[in-house]
Amino acid sequence: MATVLNNLAEFYRAQGKYAEAEPLYTRALANYEKALGPNHPMVATILENMEVLYREMGRDTEAMAMASRAAAIRAIVR
């Protein structure tokens, strides 16, 4: 289900429908964290997607937070 939510969010983001995309990313993130744990690579992927969304929305502080968290997960996984 989380993958479907992420894919739909990506679709909306690509169309500039940010208000529709954000809650879908948030739900996908929560689902992955619950199912796979907070340090799983799929969690990092959602965070990276949310970073792009927030950058496109001009919400740079939130984008940086997502990027930092994703980078931390990627560092653990390596």
LUMLUMPA-661856 format. One record per residue: x, y, z of N, C-alpha, C, CB in turn. Coordinates in steps of 0.02 Angstrom, whole numbers, plus 50000, padded with zeros to 5 digits. Each point is the difference from the previous one (the first is absolute). Glycine has a CB too. Example, Ala and Ser with C-alpha at 12.3 -4.5 7.8 and 13.67 -1.06 7.14 Angstrom:
<pts>
+-------+-------+-------+-------+-------+-------+-------+-------+-------+-------+-------+-------+
!   n_x !   n_y !   n_z !  ca_x !  ca_y !  ca_z !   c_x !   c_y !   c_z !  cb_x !  cb_y !  cb_z !
+-------+-------+-------+-------+-------+-------+-------+-------+-------+-------+-------+-------+
! 50660 ! 49716 ! 50390 ! 49955 ! 50059 ! 50000 ! 50045 ! 50060 ! 50000 ! 49905 ! 49941 ! 50062 !
! 50077 ! 50112 ! 49902 ! 50042 ! 50059 ! 50003 ! 49961 ! 50055 ! 50037 ! 50059 ! 49968 ! 49892 !
+-------+-------+-------+-------+-------+-------+-------+-------+-------+-------+-------+-------+
</pts>
This chain:
<pts>
+-------+-------+-------+-------+-------+-------+-------+-------+-------+-------+-------+-------+
!   n_x !   n_y !   n_z !  ca_x !  ca_y !  ca_z !   c_x !   c_y !   c_z !  cb_x !  cb_y !  cb_z !
+-------+-------+-------+-------+-------+-------+-------+-------+-------+-------+-------+-------+
! 50041 ! 49940 ! 50000 ! 49959 ! 50060 ! 50000 ! 50043 ! 50063 ! 50000 ! 49910 ! 49937 ! 50060 !
! 50145 ! 50062 ! 49977 ! 50043 ! 50059 ! 50004 ! 50030 ! 50016 ! 49932 ! 50027 ! 49972 ! 50118 !
! 49989 ! 49978 ! 49843 ! 50027 ! 50012 ! 49933 ! 49949 ! 50034 ! 49955 ! 50074 ! 49900 ! 50013 !
! 49864 ! 50078 ! 49992 ! 49947 ! 50031 ! 49961 ! 49990 ! 50073 ! 50021 ! 49943 ! 49888 ! 49988 !
! 50058 ! 50125 ! 50077 ! 49994 ! 50069 ! 50024 ! 50057 ! 50043 ! 49975 ! 49941 ! 49958 ! 50102 !
! 50120 ! 50016 ! 49901 ! 50058 ! 50037 ! 49976 ! 49993 ! 50014 ! 49925 ! 50072 ! 49947 ! 50089 !
! 49909 ! 50004 ! 49873 ! 49994 ! 50009 ! 49927 ! 49947 ! 50052 ! 49983 ! 50037 ! 49882 ! 49984 !
! 49907 ! 50116 ! 50051 ! 49947 ! 50049 ! 49989 ! 50024 ! 50070 ! 50019 ! 49913 ! 49911 ! 50020 !
! 50123 ! 50093 ! 50036 ! 50028 ! 50064 ! 50021 ! 50048 ! 50027 ! 49948 ! 49987 ! 49966 ! 50120 !
! 50055 ! 49991 ! 49852 ! 50047 ! 50021 ! 49948 ! 49962 ! 50026 ! 49939 ! 50084 ! 49915 ! 50041 !
! 49862 ! 50052 ! 49942 ! 49958 ! 50021 ! 49943 ! 49972 ! 50070 ! 50013 ! 49970 ! 49880 ! 49976 !
! 50002 ! 50131 ! 50083 ! 49973 ! 50066 ! 50017 ! 50056 ! 50053 ! 50002 ! 49907 ! 49944 ! 50065 !
! 50149 ! 50039 ! 49964 ! 50056 ! 50048 ! 50004 ! 50022 ! 50021 ! 49931 ! 50037 ! 49949 ! 50108 !
! 49969 ! 50004 ! 49847 ! 50021 ! 50015 ! 49931 ! 49951 ! 50046 ! 49965 ! 50056 ! 49889 ! 49995 !
! 49882 ! 50110 ! 50026 ! 49949 ! 50043 ! 49971 ! 49995 ! 50067 ! 50037 ! 49938 ! 49899 ! 49963 !
! 50102 ! 50109 ! 50089 ! 49997 ! 50061 ! 50039 ! 49943 ! 50001 ! 50050 ! 50051 ! 50057 ! 49905 !
! 49919 ! 49886 ! 50108 ! 49944 ! 49995 ! 50048 ! 50028 ! 49982 ! 50069 ! 49919 ! 49965 ! 49908 !
! 50116 ! 50084 ! 50120 ! 50037 ! 49989 ! 50062 ! 49955 ! 49985 ! 50059 ! 50088 ! 50074 ! 49956 !
! 49855 ! 49958 ! 50048 ! 49954 ! 49988 ! 50056 ! 49974 ! 49929 ! 50000 ! 49967 ! 50121 ! 49997 !
! 50026 ! 49850 ! 49945 ! 49978 ! 49930 ! 49995 ! 50057 ! 49952 ! 50014 ! 49913 ! 50034 ! 49917 !
! 50147 ! 49985 ! 50063 ! 50058 ! 49955 ! 50008 ! 50023 ! 49993 ! 50072 ! 50034 ! 50032 ! 49885 !
! 49968 ! 50023 ! 50151 ! 50031 ! 49999 ! 50067 ! 49968 ! 49949 ! 50048 ! 50026 ! 50119 ! 49983 !
! 49908 ! 49878 ! 50024 ! 49972 ! 49950 ! 50046 ! 50013 ! 49928 ! 49978 ! 49913 ! 50083 ! 50030 !
! 50092 ! 49906 ! 49905 ! 50015 ! 49933 ! 49976 ! 50071 ! 49979 ! 50018 ! 49919 ! 50017 ! 49906 !
! 50128 ! 50029 ! 50086 ! 50069 ! 49986 ! 50022 ! 50002 ! 49986 ! 50075 ! 50045 ! 50072 ! 49908 !
! 49919 ! 49968 ! 50130 ! 49999 ! 49992 ! 50073 ! 49973 ! 49932 ! 50019 ! 49986 ! 50123 ! 50013 !
! 49961 ! 49856 ! 49955 ! 49971 ! 49933 ! 50014 ! 50047 ! 49945 ! 49978 ! 49886 ! 50047 ! 49986 !
! 50146 ! 49961 ! 49957 ! 50048 ! 49949 ! 49976 ! 50058 ! 49994 ! 50049 ! 49969 ! 50024 ! 49881 !
! 50056 ! 50033 ! 50143 ! 50054 ! 50000 ! 50048 ! 49980 ! 49964 ! 50064 ! 50042 ! 50108 ! 49953 !
! 49900 ! 49907 ! 50073 ! 49976 ! 49968 ! 50062 ! 49992 ! 49924 ! 49990 ! 49942 ! 50106 ! 50032 !
! 50032 ! 49874 ! 49910 ! 49991 ! 49929 ! 49986 ! 50067 ! 49963 ! 49996 ! 49894 ! 50027 ! 49939 !
! 50154 ! 50003 ! 50026 ! 50066 ! 49968 ! 49994 ! 50035 ! 49997 ! 50069 ! 50009 ! 50041 ! 49881 !
! 49987 ! 50012 ! 50157 ! 50032 ! 50000 ! 50065 ! 49970 ! 49946 ! 50045 ! 50023 ! 50123 ! 49989 !
! 49912 ! 49870 ! 50009 ! 49966 ! 49949 ! 50041 ! 50018 ! 49929 ! 49976 ! 49906 ! 50081 ! 50022 !
! 50094 ! 49909 ! 49913 ! 50011 ! 49933 ! 49973 ! 50073 ! 49980 ! 49998 ! 49898 ! 50016 ! 49933 !
! 50146 ! 50031 ! 50053 ! 50071 ! 49984 ! 49987 ! 50049 ! 50028 ! 50051 ! 49970 ! 49996 ! 49882 !
! 50007 ! 50050 ! 50159 ! 50043 ! 50032 ! 50049 ! 50025 ! 50067 ! 49974 ! 50035 ! 49888 ! 50042 !
! 49986 ! 50156 ! 50003 ! 50017 ! 50069 ! 49981 ! 50064 ! 50008 ! 49961 ! 49941 ! 50033 ! 50100 !
! 50100 ! 49915 ! 49896 ! 50065 ! 50005 ! 49966 ! 50005 ! 49958 ! 49937 ! 50049 ! 50023 ! 50110 !
! 49895 ! 49960 ! 49861 ! 49998 ! 49960 ! 49939 ! 50012 ! 50045 ! 49940 ! 49920 ! 49917 ! 50054 !
! 50113 ! 50056 ! 49894 ! 50012 ! 50040 ! 49939 ! 49936 ! 50028 ! 49968 ! 50101 ! 49930 ! 49982 !
! 49844 ! 50034 ! 50022 ! 49938 ! 50026 ! 49971 ! 49976 ! 50062 ! 50038 ! 49969 ! 49885 ! 49963 !
! 50045 ! 50118 ! 50101 ! 49984 ! 50061 ! 50038 ! 50041 ! 50058 ! 49973 ! 49972 ! 49932 ! 50104 !
! 50092 ! 50055 ! 49883 ! 50044 ! 50052 ! 49972 ! 49974 ! 50023 ! 49932 ! 50098 ! 49951 ! 50061 !
! 49877 ! 50003 ! 49899 ! 49973 ! 50019 ! 49935 ! 49941 ! 50047 ! 50006 ! 50038 ! 49890 ! 49955 !
! 49917 ! 50096 ! 50090 ! 49942 ! 50044 ! 50010 ! 50024 ! 50068 ! 50025 ! 49926 ! 49901 ! 50026 !
! 50121 ! 50099 ! 50020 ! 50027 ! 50064 ! 50025 ! 50031 ! 50041 ! 49944 ! 50021 ! 49946 ! 50111 !
! 50014 ! 50021 ! 49845 ! 50031 ! 50034 ! 49942 ! 49946 ! 50028 ! 49954 ! 50100 ! 49924 ! 50008 !
! 49847 ! 50039 ! 49983 ! 49944 ! 50024 ! 49958 ! 49967 ! 50061 ! 50033 ! 49982 ! 49884 ! 49956 !
! 50011 ! 50113 ! 50110 ! 49971 ! 50056 ! 50036 ! 50046 ! 50061 ! 49997 ! 49940 ! 49919 ! 50076 !
! 50124 ! 50068 ! 49925 ! 50048 ! 50056 ! 49993 ! 49987 ! 50037 ! 49934 ! 50086 ! 49937 ! 50068 !
! 49906 ! 50026 ! 49878 ! 49988 ! 50031 ! 49935 ! 49934 ! 50041 ! 50002 ! 50062 ! 49905 ! 49942 !
! 49887 ! 50065 ! 50087 ! 49936 ! 50035 ! 50006 ! 50008 ! 50065 ! 50038 ! 49941 ! 49890 ! 49998 !
! 50092 ! 50108 ! 50059 ! 50007 ! 50060 ! 50041 ! 50043 ! 50052 ! 49965 ! 49987 ! 49930 ! 50103 !
! 50064 ! 50049 ! 49862 ! 50040 ! 50049 ! 49962 ! 49958 ! 50034 ! 49946 ! 50103 ! 49930 ! 50021 !
! 49857 ! 50031 ! 49944 ! 49957 ! 50029 ! 49949 ! 49948 ! 50047 ! 50029 ! 50017 ! 49898 ! 49931 !
! 49964 ! 50090 ! 50131 ! 49952 ! 50043 ! 50034 ! 50033 ! 50060 ! 50033 ! 49928 ! 49899 ! 50019 !
! 50138 ! 50104 ! 49980 ! 50036 ! 50054 ! 50032 ! 50006 ! 49993 ! 50075 ! 49960 ! 50071 ! 49910 !
! 50030 ! 49868 ! 50114 ! 50005 ! 49986 ! 50072 ! 50068 ! 49969 ! 50015 ! 49873 ! 49984 ! 50009 !
! 50178 ! 50057 ! 49984 ! 50069 ! 49976 ! 50002 ! 50020 ! 49971 ! 50068 ! 50026 ! 50085 ! 49914 !
! 49950 ! 49942 ! 50140 ! 50017 ! 49973 ! 50066 ! 49977 ! 49928 ! 50007 ! 49993 ! 50116 ! 50049 !
! 49945 ! 49872 ! 49930 ! 49973 ! 49932 ! 50003 ! 50037 ! 49954 ! 49951 ! 49888 ! 50046 ! 50034 !
! 50129 ! 49981 ! 49908 ! 50037 ! 49960 ! 49950 ! 50067 ! 49979 ! 50029 ! 49942 ! 50062 ! 49906 !
! 50092 ! 49984 ! 50127 ! 50065 ! 49983 ! 50029 ! 49994 ! 49947 ! 50054 ! 50039 ! 50117 ! 49974 !
! 49908 ! 49886 ! 50065 ! 49989 ! 49950 ! 50053 ! 49990 ! 49931 ! 49969 ! 49949 ! 50088 ! 50074 !
! 50013 ! 49909 ! 49872 ! 49989 ! 49935 ! 49966 ! 50065 ! 49974 ! 49971 ! 49882 ! 50034 ! 49974 !
! 50157 ! 50010 ! 49996 ! 50064 ! 49981 ! 49970 ! 50048 ! 49974 ! 50052 ! 49983 ! 50084 ! 49910 !
! 50019 ! 49950 ! 50147 ! 50045 ! 49979 ! 50054 ! 49982 ! 49931 ! 50027 ! 50018 ! 50120 ! 50030 !
! 49917 ! 49870 ! 49981 ! 49978 ! 49936 ! 50026 ! 50013 ! 49944 ! 49950 ! 49913 ! 50059 ! 50068 !
! 50073 ! 49954 ! 49868 ! 50012 ! 49950 ! 49948 ! 50074 ! 49983 ! 49996 ! 49900 ! 50041 ! 49936 !
! 50142 ! 50009 ! 50067 ! 50073 ! 49989 ! 49997 ! 50024 ! 49958 ! 50058 ! 50013 ! 50109 ! 49940 !
! 49959 ! 49903 ! 50119 ! 50019 ! 49961 ! 50059 ! 49981 ! 49927 ! 49991 ! 49985 ! 50102 ! 50072 !
! 49957 ! 49886 ! 49900 ! 49978 ! 49931 ! 49988 ! 50046 ! 49967 ! 49948 ! 49881 ! 50030 ! 50028 !
! 50133 ! 50006 ! 49918 ! 50044 ! 49973 ! 49948 ! 50069 ! 49983 ! 50028 ! 49937 ! 50067 ! 49914 !
! 50088 ! 49974 ! 50133 ! 50065 ! 49988 ! 50030 ! 50000 ! 49936 ! 50043 ! 50022 ! 50123 ! 50000 !
! 49923 ! 49865 ! 50033 ! 49993 ! 49939 ! 50042 ! 49998 ! 49938 ! 49957 ! 49938 ! 50066 ! 50086 !
! 50025 ! 49938 ! 49859 ! 49989 ! 49942 ! 49956 ! 50064 ! 49979 ! 49964 ! 49882 ! 50037 ! 49986 !
! 50162 ! 50010 ! 50000 ! 50061 ! 49983 ! 49963 ! 50043 ! 49957 ! 50040 ! 49995 ! 50104 ! 49941 !
+-------+-------+-------+-------+-------+-------+-------+-------+-------+-------+-------+-------+
</pts>
